[in-house]
Amino acid sequence: MAEITTDDIMDIKTSIASLRTLIETEAQRCPYREEIARASNNTEVVGKLIETVANLRLDFARAGINAGMAGGGAMGAIIMVLFVIAKWQKWL
């Protein structure tokens, strides 16, 4: 196995420095860098939106259940009254 010399280490450090410079340069030239920065800052807002949508779905489901129960109860009462009238009139 070959030994690593100080020259090799210096070459590696130089290569790493040039890669870092290249990354920074490319990041500055990226046309989407502002959108990426904005999108990464919107994670909290998106989380709140998801929670709000979930709550709205639950509210709509509850409203549907309540309306169904109220409507079913009202229809049941009307049918019961009609049934009593029909029995009283001896239609049944």
Buried (B, 14 or more C-beta within 10 A) or exposed (E): EEEEEEEEEEEEEEEEEEEEEEEEEEEEEEEEEEEEEEEEEEEEEEEEEEEEEEEEEEEEEEEEEEEEEEEEEEEEEEEEEEEEEEEEEEEE
